[in-house]
Amino acid sequence: MILLNPQMQMDWQGQKLAEQLMQILLLIFGVIAIVAGYSMGSFRMMMLVYAGGVVLTTLITIPNWPFFNRHPLKWLDPSEAEKHPRPLATTTSKKKNSKK
């Protein structure tokens, strides 16, 4: 079992940046692939260029690079969490009126 260190996780802004980079890079590589495939008249070349772009995009966006963690979250210490227990959720029951 792999335990994740909270300080090594990608923050919210990093996740947003990774998703935006993924979308932009895939779009750019898609356009490049179509132009390359059309100019060479090769469907295979188009697919190879796009597959290379997907691999490069994966290598850029999936690892937890330091620039994805510029705004780290401040986690609460376990000892501090024990001092302030979570409030219990209150449930309200609603009766459904059945129409006949």
C-alpha positions in Angstrom: 0.0 0.0 0.0 1.4 3.4 -1.0 0.8 6.2 1.5 0.6 9.6 0.1 2.4 12.4 1.8 0.1 15.5 2.0 3.0 17.8 1.2 3.7 16.0 -2.0 0.2 16.1 -3.4 -0.8 18.5 -6.2 -2.7 21.5 -5.0 -6.0 22.7 -6.4 -4.5 25.4 -8.6 -2.0 22.8 -9.8 -4.8 20.5 -10.8 -6.5 23.2 -12.7 -3.2 24.1 -14.4 -2.5 20.4 -15.3 -6.0 20.1 -16.8 -5.6 23.3 -18.8 -2.2 22.3 -20.1 -3.6 18.9 -21.1 -6.4 20.4 -23.1 -4.2 23.0 -24.8 -1.4 20.5 -25.6 -3.8 17.9 -27.0 -5.5 20.5 -29.2 -2.1 21.8 -30.5 -0.9 18.2 -31.2 -4.2 17.4 -32.9 -3.8 20.4 -35.2 -0.2 19.5 -35.9 -1.1 15.9 -36.6 -3.8 16.8 -39.0 -1.6 19.3 -40.9 1.3 16.8 -41.0 -0.9 13.9 -42.1 -2.6 16.0 -44.8 0.6 17.5 -46.2 2.2 14.0 -46.3 -0.9 12.3 -47.4 -0.5 9.7 -44.7 -3.1 8.7 -42.1 -0.4 6.7 -40.4 1.8 9.7 -40.0 -1.1 11.7 -38.5 -1.8 9.0 -36.0 1.9 8.7 -35.0 2.3 12.5 -34.5 -0.9 12.5 -32.4 0.2 9.5 -30.4 3.6 11.2 -29.7 1.7 14.3 -28.6 -0.5 12.2 -26.2 2.6 10.6 -24.7 4.4 14.0 -24.3 1.2 15.5 -22.8 1.0 12.6 -20.4 4.7 13.0 -19.3 4.1 16.8 -18.7 0.7 16.7 -16.9 0.6 13.4 -14.9 3.7 13.5 -12.7 3.6 15.8 -9.7 6.1 18.4 -10.9 7.1 21.2 -8.5 5.4 23.9 -10.5 2.0 22.1 -9.9 2.5 22.6 -6.1 3.1 26.4 -5.8 0.1 26.9 -3.5 0.4 24.0 -1.0 -2.5 23.3 1.3 -2.0 23.7 5.1 -3.0 20.4 6.7 -4.2 20.2 10.2 -2.0 18.3 12.7 -3.7 15.0 14.0 -3.2 16.3 17.6 -5.0 19.5 16.7 -7.8 17.5 14.9 -8.4 15.5 18.1 -8.9 18.7 20.1 -11.6 19.9 17.7 -13.9 17.0 16.8 -16.1 17.2 13.8 -19.7 18.2 14.5 -22.3 15.5 14.0 -24.4 15.8 11.0 -28.1 16.4 11.8 -30.6 14.7 9.6 -34.0 16.1 9.0 -36.7 13.7 7.9 -39.2 14.9 5.4 -42.4 13.1 5.0 -43.6 12.5 1.5 -47.2 13.2 0.9 -48.7 10.5 -1.2 -51.5 11.7 -3.6 -54.3 9.2 -4.3 
